[in-house]
Amino acid sequence: MTIVNINALGITLGEPLFNDLKLTVSKGDRIGLVAANGRGKTTLMNCIAGRFEQTTGDITRARGLRVGNVAQYVPEAALQDTFYNLVLAALTQEQAEYESLRVDVVLD
């Protein structure tokens, strides 16, 4: 099952970071992004999460998909808490109540 499909994605910020990117992420995939500094890894993740608008191309997400990621630079206050608590805090109260075991399994 495809959860994210990227077609002909391009980002230009003054100069092109990348263009014509194609990627399909299926349920269960594990993906690592490796590139030199300034090549657009964080920008790409922000596009996938819907926090940044791409210059060209399309990103299609599975219905109901919620994309989450850990910020590259963690706020000082977050360093005093556990990753488990930070993930639970990102969920709605209702989700946190019935998803805590799943969060535990995923983080493990």
mmCIF file of the C-alpha atoms, coordinates in Angstrom:
data_MODEL
# 
_entry.id   MODEL 
# 
loop_
_atom_site.group_PDB 
_atom_site.id 
_atom_site.type_symbol 
_atom_site.label_atom_id 
_atom_site.label_alt_id 
_atom_site.label_comp_id 
_atom_site.label_asym_id 
_atom_site.label_entity_id 
_atom_site.label_seq_id 
_atom_site.pdbx_PDB_ins_code 
_atom_site.Cartn_x 
_atom_site.Cartn_y 
_atom_site.Cartn_z 
_atom_site.occupancy 
_atom_site.B_iso_or_equiv 
_atom_site.pdbx_formal_charge 
_atom_site.auth_seq_id 
_atom_site.auth_comp_id 
_atom_site.auth_asym_id 
_atom_site.auth_atom_id 
_atom_site.pdbx_PDB_model_num 
ATOM 1   C CA . MET A 1 1   ? 0.000  0.000  0.000   1.00 0.00 ? 1   MET A CA 1 
ATOM 2   C CA . THR A 1 2   ? 1.468  3.359  -1.053  1.00 0.00 ? 2   THR A CA 1 
ATOM 3   C CA . ILE A 1 3   ? 1.371  5.980  1.702   1.00 0.00 ? 3   ILE A CA 1 
ATOM 4   C CA . VAL A 1 4   ? 3.352  8.780  0.003   1.00 0.00 ? 4   VAL A CA 1 
ATOM 5   C CA . ASN A 1 5   ? 3.923  9.260  -3.698  1.00 0.00 ? 5   ASN A CA 1 
ATOM 6   C CA . ILE A 1 6   ? 6.220  12.033 -4.950  1.00 0.00 ? 6   ILE A CA 1 
ATOM 7   C CA . ASN A 1 7   ? 6.267  12.863 -8.648  1.00 0.00 ? 7   ASN A CA 1 
ATOM 8   C CA . ALA A 1 8   ? 8.558  15.352 -10.420 1.00 0.00 ? 8   ALA A CA 1 
ATOM 9   C CA . LEU A 1 9   ? 9.158  17.288 -7.190  1.00 0.00 ? 9   LEU A CA 1 
ATOM 10  C CA . GLY A 1 10  ? 11.370 20.340 -7.354  1.00 0.00 ? 10  GLY A CA 1 
ATOM 11  C CA . ILE A 1 11  ? 12.442 22.963 -4.830  1.00 0.00 ? 11  ILE A CA 1 
ATOM 12  C CA . THR A 1 12  ? 14.017 26.247 -5.814  1.00 0.00 ? 12  THR A CA 1 
ATOM 13  C CA . LEU A 1 13  ? 15.205 28.685 -3.158  1.00 0.00 ? 13  LEU A CA 1 
ATOM 14  C CA . GLY A 1 14  ? 17.170 31.200 -5.170  1.00 0.00 ? 14  GLY A CA 1 
ATOM 15  C CA . GLU A 1 15  ? 18.878 28.221 -6.822  1.00 0.00 ? 15  GLU A CA 1 
ATOM 16  C CA . PRO A 1 16  ? 17.443 24.724 -7.317  1.00 0.00 ? 16  PRO A CA 1 
ATOM 17  C CA . LEU A 1 17  ? 17.989 22.402 -4.347  1.00 0.00 ? 17  LEU A CA 1 
ATOM 18  C CA . PHE A 1 18  ? 16.708 19.479 -6.399  1.00 0.00 ? 18  PHE A CA 1 
ATOM 19  C CA . ASN A 1 19  ? 14.336 18.807 -9.280  1.00 0.00 ? 19  ASN A CA 1 
ATOM 20  C CA . ASP A 1 20  ? 12.394 15.964 -10.874 1.00 0.00 ? 20  ASP A CA 1 
ATOM 21  C CA . LEU A 1 21  ? 12.476 13.894 -7.674  1.00 0.00 ? 21  LEU A CA 1 
ATOM 22  C CA . LYS A 1 22  ? 10.368 10.740 -7.808  1.00 0.00 ? 22  LYS A CA 1 
ATOM 23  C CA . LEU A 1 23  ? 9.762  8.597  -4.737  1.00 0.00 ? 23  LEU A CA 1 
ATOM 24  C CA . THR A 1 24  ? 7.174  6.097  -3.564  1.00 0.00 ? 24  THR A CA 1 
ATOM 25  C CA . VAL A 1 25  ? 6.919  5.186  0.108   1.00 0.00 ? 25  VAL A CA 1 
ATOM 26  C CA . SER A 1 26  ? 4.916  2.075  0.913   1.00 0.00 ? 26  SER A CA 1 
ATOM 27  C CA . LYS A 1 27  ? 3.641  0.896  4.254   1.00 0.00 ? 27  LYS A CA 1 
ATOM 28  C CA . GLY A 1 28  ? 6.486  -0.711 6.185   1.00 0.00 ? 28  GLY A CA 1 
ATOM 29  C CA . ASP A 1 29  ? 9.266  1.014  4.227   1.00 0.00 ? 29  ASP A CA 1 
ATOM 30  C CA . ARG A 1 30  ? 12.238 2.401  6.098   1.00 0.00 ? 30  ARG A CA 1 
ATOM 31  C CA . ILE A 1 31  ? 14.038 5.212  4.353   1.00 0.00 ? 31  ILE A CA 1 
ATOM 32  C CA . GLY A 1 32  ? 17.239 7.086  5.112   1.00 0.00 ? 32  GLY A CA 1 
ATOM 33  C CA . LEU A 1 33  ? 18.096 10.442 3.550   1.00 0.00 ? 33  LEU A CA 1 
ATOM 34  C CA . VAL A 1 34  ? 21.806 10.930 3.031   1.00 0.00 ? 34  VAL A CA 1 
ATOM 35  C CA . ALA A 1 35  ? 23.316 13.985 1.358   1.00 0.00 ? 35  ALA A CA 1 
ATOM 36  C CA . ALA A 1 36  ? 25.766 16.782 2.035   1.00 0.00 ? 36  ALA A CA 1 
ATOM 37  C CA . ASN A 1 37  ? 24.708 19.806 4.063   1.00 0.00 ? 37  ASN A CA 1 
ATOM 38  C CA . GLY A 1 38  ? 22.482 22.243 2.207   1.00 0.00 ? 38  GLY A CA 1 
ATOM 39  C CA . ARG A 1 39  ? 21.166 19.722 -0.322  1.00 0.00 ? 39  ARG A CA 1 
ATOM 40  C CA . GLY A 1 40  ? 17.520 19.887 0.791   1.00 0.00 ? 40  GLY A CA 1 
ATOM 41  C CA . LYS A 1 41  ? 16.966 16.949 3.151   1.00 0.00 ? 41  LYS A CA 1 
ATOM 42  C CA . THR A 1 42  ? 15.124 19.007 5.773   1.00 0.00 ? 42  THR A CA 1 
ATOM 43  C CA . THR A 1 43  ? 13.243 20.949 3.096   1.00 0.00 ? 43  THR A CA 1 
ATOM 44  C CA . LEU A 1 44  ? 12.102 17.685 1.502   1.00 0.00 ? 44  LEU A CA 1 
ATOM 45  C CA . MET A 1 45  ? 10.878 16.362 4.851   1.00 0.00 ? 45  MET A CA 1 
ATOM 46  C CA . ASN A 1 46  ? 9.023  19.632 5.470   1.00 0.00 ? 46  ASN A CA 1 
ATOM 47  C CA . CYS A 1 47  ? 7.347  19.281 2.049   1.00 0.00 ? 47  CYS A CA 1 
ATOM 48  C CA . ILE A 1 48  ? 6.283  15.713 2.802   1.00 0.00 ? 48  ILE A CA 1 
ATOM 49  C CA . ALA A 1 49  ? 4.900  16.845 6.175   1.00 0.00 ? 49  ALA A CA 1 
ATOM 50  C CA . GLY A 1 50  ? 2.990  19.690 4.488   1.00 0.00 ? 50  GLY A CA 1 
ATOM 51  C CA . ARG A 1 51  ? 4.918  22.478 6.215   1.00 0.00 ? 51  ARG A CA 1 
ATOM 52  C CA . PHE A 1 52  ? 6.655  23.752 3.075   1.00 0.00 ? 52  PHE A CA 1 
ATOM 53  C CA . GLU A 1 53  ? 5.307  24.246 -0.440  1.00 0.00 ? 53  GLU A CA 1 
ATOM 54  C CA . GLN A 1 54  ? 7.276  22.691 -3.279  1.00 0.00 ? 54  GLN A CA 1 
ATOM 55  C CA . THR A 1 55  ? 8.131  24.720 -6.380  1.00 0.00 ? 55  THR A CA 1 
ATOM 56  C CA . THR A 1 56  ? 7.124  22.019 -8.864  1.00 0.00 ? 56  THR A CA 1 
ATOM 57  C CA . GLY A 1 57  ? 5.673  18.518 -8.824  1.00 0.00 ? 57  GLY A CA 1 
ATOM 58  C CA . ASP A 1 58  ? 3.144  16.701 -6.690  1.00 0.00 ? 58  ASP A CA 1 
ATOM 59  C CA . ILE A 1 59  ? 3.057  14.951 -3.343  1.00 0.00 ? 59  ILE A CA 1 
ATOM 60  C CA . THR A 1 60  ? 0.165  12.554 -2.774  1.00 0.00 ? 60  THR A CA 1 
ATOM 61  C CA . ARG A 1 61  ? -0.416 11.229 0.734   1.00 0.00 ? 61  ARG A CA 1 
ATOM 62  C CA . ALA A 1 62  ? -2.667 8.325  1.693   1.00 0.00 ? 62  ALA A CA 1 
ATOM 63  C CA . ARG A 1 63  ? -6.031 9.411  3.052   1.00 0.00 ? 63  ARG A CA 1 
ATOM 64  C CA . GLY A 1 64  ? -5.818 9.995  6.798   1.00 0.00 ? 64  GLY A CA 1 
ATOM 65  C CA . LEU A 1 65  ? -2.001 9.905  6.857   1.00 0.00 ? 65  LEU A CA 1 
ATOM 66  C CA . ARG A 1 66  ? -0.418 12.068 9.541   1.00 0.00 ? 66  ARG A CA 1 
ATOM 67  C CA . VAL A 1 67  ? 3.232  12.784 8.904   1.00 0.00 ? 67  VAL A CA 1 
ATOM 68  C CA . GLY A 1 68  ? 5.389  13.497 11.923  1.00 0.00 ? 68  GLY A CA 1 
ATOM 69  C CA . ASN A 1 69  ? 9.063  14.100 12.308  1.00 0.00 ? 69  ASN A CA 1 
ATOM 70  C CA . VAL A 1 70  ? 11.569 15.171 14.917  1.00 0.00 ? 70  VAL A CA 1 
ATOM 71  C CA . ALA A 1 71  ? 12.910 18.686 14.413  1.00 0.00 ? 71  ALA A CA 1 
ATOM 72  C CA . GLN A 1 72  ? 16.519 18.976 13.365  1.00 0.00 ? 72  GLN A CA 1 
ATOM 73  C CA . TYR A 1 73  ? 17.192 21.403 16.200  1.00 0.00 ? 73  TYR A CA 1 
ATOM 74  C CA . VAL A 1 74  ? 15.480 20.303 19.395  1.00 0.00 ? 74  VAL A CA 1 
ATOM 75  C CA . PRO A 1 75  ? 14.193 23.091 21.679  1.00 0.00 ? 75  PRO A CA 1 
ATOM 76  C CA . GLU A 1 76  ? 16.084 23.320 24.975  1.00 0.00 ? 76  GLU A CA 1 
ATOM 77  C CA . ALA A 1 77  ? 12.929 22.532 26.988  1.00 0.00 ? 77  ALA A CA 1 
ATOM 78  C CA . ALA A 1 78  ? 12.473 19.247 25.106  1.00 0.00 ? 78  ALA A CA 1 
ATOM 79  C CA . LEU A 1 79  ? 15.894 18.024 26.225  1.00 0.00 ? 79  LEU A CA 1 
ATOM 80  C CA . GLN A 1 80  ? 14.520 17.679 29.755  1.00 0.00 ? 80  GLN A CA 1 
ATOM 81  C CA . ASP A 1 81  ? 11.821 15.167 28.695  1.00 0.00 ? 81  ASP A CA 1 
ATOM 82  C CA . THR A 1 82  ? 11.817 11.634 27.299  1.00 0.00 ? 82  THR A CA 1 
ATOM 83  C CA . PHE A 1 83  ? 11.247 10.958 23.614  1.00 0.00 ? 83  PHE A CA 1 
ATOM 84  C CA . TYR A 1 84  ? 8.241  8.819  24.566  1.00 0.00 ? 84  TYR A CA 1 
ATOM 85  C CA . ASN A 1 85  ? 6.590  11.754 26.373  1.00 0.00 ? 85  ASN A CA 1 
ATOM 86  C CA . LEU A 1 86  ? 7.355  14.115 23.493  1.00 0.00 ? 86  LEU A CA 1 
ATOM 87  C CA . VAL A 1 87  ? 5.701  11.750 20.997  1.00 0.00 ? 87  VAL A CA 1 
ATOM 88  C CA . LEU A 1 88  ? 2.635  11.360 23.213  1.00 0.00 ? 88  LEU A CA 1 
ATOM 89  C CA . ALA A 1 89  ? 2.427  15.149 23.614  1.00 0.00 ? 89  ALA A CA 1 
ATOM 90  C CA . ALA A 1 90  ? 2.248  15.507 19.816  1.00 0.00 ? 90  ALA A CA 1 
ATOM 91  C CA . LEU A 1 91  ? -0.949 13.414 19.747  1.00 0.00 ? 91  LEU A CA 1 
ATOM 92  C CA . THR A 1 92  ? -4.419 14.540 20.683  1.00 0.00 ? 92  THR A CA 1 
ATOM 93  C CA . GLN A 1 93  ? -5.508 13.604 24.218  1.00 0.00 ? 93  GLN A CA 1 
ATOM 94  C CA . GLU A 1 94  ? -7.800 10.884 22.865  1.00 0.00 ? 94  GLU A CA 1 
ATOM 95  C CA . GLN A 1 95  ? -5.049 9.404  20.689  1.00 0.00 ? 95  GLN A CA 1 
ATOM 96  C CA . ALA A 1 96  ? -2.534 9.515  23.532  1.00 0.00 ? 96  ALA A CA 1 
ATOM 97  C CA . GLU A 1 97  ? -4.886 7.479  25.708  1.00 0.00 ? 97  GLU A CA 1 
ATOM 98  C CA . TYR A 1 98  ? -5.324 4.583  23.294  1.00 0.00 ? 98  TYR A CA 1 
ATOM 99  C CA . GLU A 1 99  ? -2.036 4.793  21.333  1.00 0.00 ? 99  GLU A CA 1 
ATOM 100 C CA . SER A 1 100 ? 0.484  4.798  24.206  1.00 0.00 ? 100 SER A CA 1 
ATOM 101 C CA . LEU A 1 101 ? 1.249  1.082  23.834  1.00 0.00 ? 101 LEU A CA 1 
ATOM 102 C CA . ARG A 1 102 ? 1.719  1.508  20.079  1.00 0.00 ? 102 ARG A CA 1 
ATOM 103 C CA . VAL A 1 103 ? 4.073  4.445  20.665  1.00 0.00 ? 103 VAL A CA 1 
ATOM 104 C CA . ASP A 1 104 ? 6.034  2.229  23.037  1.00 0.00 ? 104 ASP A CA 1 
ATOM 105 C CA . VAL A 1 105 ? 6.309  -0.544 20.414  1.00 0.00 ? 105 VAL A CA 1 
ATOM 106 C CA . VAL A 1 106 ? 7.273  1.799  17.575  1.00 0.00 ? 106 VAL A CA 1 
ATOM 107 C CA . LEU A 1 107 ? 9.941  3.589  19.616  1.00 0.00 ? 107 LEU A CA 1 
ATOM 108 C CA . ASP A 1 108 ? 11.353 0.285  20.815  1.00 0.00 ? 108 ASP A CA 1 
# 
